[in-house]
Amino acid sequence: MKRISDLSSFNDVREAGLSKLLPDRPRIAIGMGTCGTGNGAESVYHAFADAINTRGLGMNLARTGCFGFCAAEPLVNVYLPGKPLVILQRVQPNDVPGILDDLASGRMPTGLALCKIEEWDHITGHVRFGVGLPEIPHWHEVPFFTGQKKIVLRNCGLINPNEIDEYIAIGGYQALYKVLIDNNPDMVIEAVKAAKLRGRGGAGYQTGIKWEFLRKAQSERKYIICNADEGDPGAYMNRNEIESDPHSLIEGMIIGGYVMGATEGILYVRAEYPLAVHRLNSAIEQARECGLLGDNILGRGFRFDLQLVEGAGAFVCGEETALIRSLEGKAGRPTPRPPYPAEHGLYGCPTNINNVETWYNIAPIVIKGPGWFTETGSAKSPGTKVFSLVGKVNNTGLVEMPLGTPLKTFVYDVGGGGTHGRAIKAVQTGGPSGGCIPQEMFDTPVDYESLGQLGSIMGSGGMVVMDEDNCMVDVARYFIEFTHSESCGKCIPCRVGLDKSLYYLNRITQGKGTEADFDLLDDLSRMIRDTSLCGLGQTAPNPVLTTMRHFRHEFEDHIRAARCRAGVCEDLALSPCENSCPLHMNIPRFLQLLKEDRLEEAFVSVVMDNPLPASTGRVCQHPCDNRCRRTGVDSAVNMREVHRYIADAIYPSDRFDALASDIAARRKPLTGKRCAVVGAGPTGLACAFYLCMLGHEVMVYDSNPAAGGMLRYALPDYRLPKDVLDREVELIRRTGVQFTFNTQVPRDVSLNDLDGQYDAVFLSIGTWKESWVYLPGTELTGVIPALPFLEAVSKEQPVPLGKRVTVIGGGNAAIDSARTALRLGSKVTIIYRRERKDMPAIPEETEAAEAEGAEIVFLATPHRIVGGPDGRVQAIEAVRTKLGEYDSSGRRRPMPTNEIIRFACDTVILAVGETVDLDFAKASGLKIKESGLIEVDRYTLETSRSKFYAGGDLITGASNVSNAMGYGKKAARNIDRRLMNVRRWEEVFPSFEYDQAPPAHASEAPRHHVEEVDAAQRATTFAEATIGLAPVDAMEEACRCLRCDVRNGDH
Amino acid sequence: MPQKISLRIDGELIHTAAGQSILDAAKAHNKFIPALCHMKGLSSVGACRLCIVEVAGVGRLLPACTTPVQDGMSVTTQSDKLRRYRRIALELLFAERNHVCAVCVSNGFCELQGLAKRLGVTNVRYPYTYPKVPIDLTHPRYTADQNRCILCSRCVRVCAEVEGAHVWEISGRGVGSRLVCELNRSWGESTNCTSCGKCVQSCPTGAIAEKGFAVEEMSKRTDPISRLATLRAAGSDNKPGVIL
């Protein structure tokens, strides 16, 4: 390499580099950072090399770093002279021949194209590739890159990190040249100060001020250090920066050395980053050869050299005083500050330490000036920051955004939302030192102050996205486990305090925690934060403190109910399906029993877990499907339909009678306690069944003439035939449950009466009242609420339905109303204000409604119902909406446009939600929440009045059948506990002996779906619209289960 | 002549020399700040965190042993928060190792025990760890029982800074930290140890003790070591290795 000693030799190197970057023949550059290599870039590179060689093609092949979009690796840049640079994504070795064919004939391989770059601002320089290729989006049009501003990552993934001349070609080392020519170090420091560049390692101290300290320090020897000991789990910004663009770091440090008066610089790089170490070492070597390091740099008489030191493998060595100790060859333990390194640092000499990314910002500030720098970012925190966006988002990778960008932009716009459409719960920023920010606070701008206010920190830039499958207690436990094992052990709070914190968190995640543990943990965490010696200890409790603050209910679930909603804490869940089932059915058990051809036992297992298996088998929202691990292989086991099959195989058969007697015989001896259940809906039935099985005398009151509640009076027959429900109620009746129908509480029987006659009362009336909606025209004839409509149809009462029906809403009641109206001969349009994926209705139901001829209009908000002179509905007008910003539920908010759409109709069915009959709640004299729902203890379901419990829709608002039944089951358990004062809940449940090994060969069959009756045929009748699984299919489904419930199997 | 400055400690106006720590200034004026890792004459390491104090205008708590006094400073050494945190720190120490005062040579003379008494630590709320840690009885005169070690590193510093023998070091990290003799050999095999006994006298608990003492007999004296260290710092010609 030629030594650069003046401008002309500088320009020579520059020309050489430019001819490599923009050759007069095709250039192919493979993204070969650790991320690319991990995704197979090495084999792609060799495939290109071999093919170019054997075919004798005149093409340049190069390695480059990572362009940031890790989810789309391996990335390959292709350049044809005069055309834009095109970035290809997910390139595999077998794509190589096709790409070369295209390039050889002068075409761009557009099939794999991610984006194109026509010109690129390297900030220190500018490169024009060419224009054209309109079919490929510009890089900034790709959602992942939208809003990103690449200052630190200006060269990453575009130049060859192994070639210094390519770096020089795009303006590299010009800032150094300028600084040396200007010979005015104070001016540089003033510029860095004016740019308000804050330390990118996390603490955010003003870099310029720090530099000034060292410049003013009087000493023969001064050191500058680059902290590249990046150790946060989930963070890899620095690794990628060094791997992709080592020279920017070197240039920043030489400038720093010059202005601060240091002659020696040390790069402390994490030893676990071998590629970064290798590239940096070779870059240092090249810089030395070119005369950019060593004596007489650029012929200006300045001497400075760099030395790379590999880290000692301890997280704490990222703390500056521990890092210095480690460099001195001592154990990496921090020392108290003061004295600060600027006075007493490495070997006692004044020392300045900056993070990798801080150094990357130096050359741009020198070239462009502080004014340019402060244009980006927020007033207090100018510039950009690189984040590694990882976790449960679709687009993972390195994201460089202006500081102050709201968190939701990262998660939803850049990240593309949650994987598998799951709801995002929180973002963890700052690694083990940071905290968890809940989804409701995603409006928070990402800068040093705002994150600090939420108890988190910016840290080095890790951003881990978590969804509903992440347990926040486990997250806290994980990070404490990390800091616990990385604590140096010098100070008591961090050494012993974290050990005890981990003890409590382990207990809580095992379901053994108590409320006293929670308080001790809280107190201890504050003590560790406030009294620890160094940053590690001071920030280590942040994950605990923030999760305690923002996700307290999850801690309570673990402590009070021994439940982990996310299903992460293994000791608290049998399997993901069981954990997600509101009734906590032992799903693997009934699948296995069926697999072993033990149908009758499977039935007992199912019924004892869920007393309405045939009904729920038809209408449940099946949360188990979403959690099934088989989803990772092909698709979830169809658990709902299997228990429908089991129930349907027994109920109508001659085996039912004997089995019902068996179950009734399992009832525990009479306790002499009397319980009342108000409401014979699914919640009440479930509670009554279990109370009765526990030996209590149970009376169920209902205002209707038959049991079933919503199942009977709101669900149309085509979804749930009444004879199915009748047989299930029959079983419950045979266990001993008694019913008093046509009796309304409190009209016919007052709560005081119940109080006097019973030892416990469970209230479970449903949400029979339609939510009030402000919409002009609701008073017109022809506007009917959904539930009364469905109820009237099911009671075979006359309904005033016209020929053209519009249904407003997107829930199950809306779809049920639509399909019912279709069956009554009307033409149906459904108007829903959001997108299809946001509909609360079961997707299969929505699809069935469309197949039967219902039209669904999405993104339209009704704004008035138009009436004719006769006071009858004539039409409905809706405002067309478009998707706006993400709201606090993580869905994009519909924003009104000027477009009005009109639907002619004679009937409008309002299905915009249901609420509890407020009159009941008010008359009950129980404590009511602001929402009008009855207030209960979340865990025991006790109301404000002793003896009285409440569950189901009455406490949650409109929900679904399995949720409601889950409350009934839980209430029975708590009522029994209170009445008997002993734990006997588990005694009711039969035990089964069945195979406890994971299947050696789980069935490879795809999921079996239920057969649907032909749409045209079913749309005219109320006969059941689906036909349950055939016996062989049900068996096959059972064989698909992977048996996640087995913990210590042979395999 | 060192510059004179004024500061307030718990409201009382104090005139003192610049350059010293808050802890020293407080001590000189009979203000009690608890500390375990600090010993006069040795370098301060700020490890035990018992000497944390509140300084007006500073958001965080500062260790009195390593924070220099400044003119106009206002220091609070006692507050509910400080008492609570110090108590937690002591409880954590008791829970970490196997401190059984009733069978300890230093019972009645132990600094950890004394501070616990003084700060009202009557019970430990945290679960005991009960670690298995080594006891080294190989030295002819002394014993090192890590069940009683609080990792204050006073032995490490006195041996390095005053005796110059560098026998002791702390190995491992986190709760796995252990006191080690030289390169983790038994004390009896040590080639550096001069058997001067400074570590014994410096140890605030019964972790390093002299053989031949029964329970409640091992009282210690740090003053001579502190005096020696101070003299040496002042330029006296005392050489390292002087046996007291």
Interface residues (C-beta under 8 A of the other chain):
Chain A: A314 V316 A331 T335 P336 P338 H484 S485 E486 S487 C488 G489 K490 C491 I492 P493 R495 V496 G497 L498 D499 K500 Y503 L520 D523 L524 M527 D530 T531 S532 L533 Q538
Chain B: S44 V45 G46 A47 C48 R49 I52 R60 L61 P63 T66 T67 P68 K81 R84 Y85 I88 A89 L92 L93 A95 E96 R125 Y126 P127 T129 I150 L151 S153 E169 I170 G172 R173 G174 V175 G176 S177
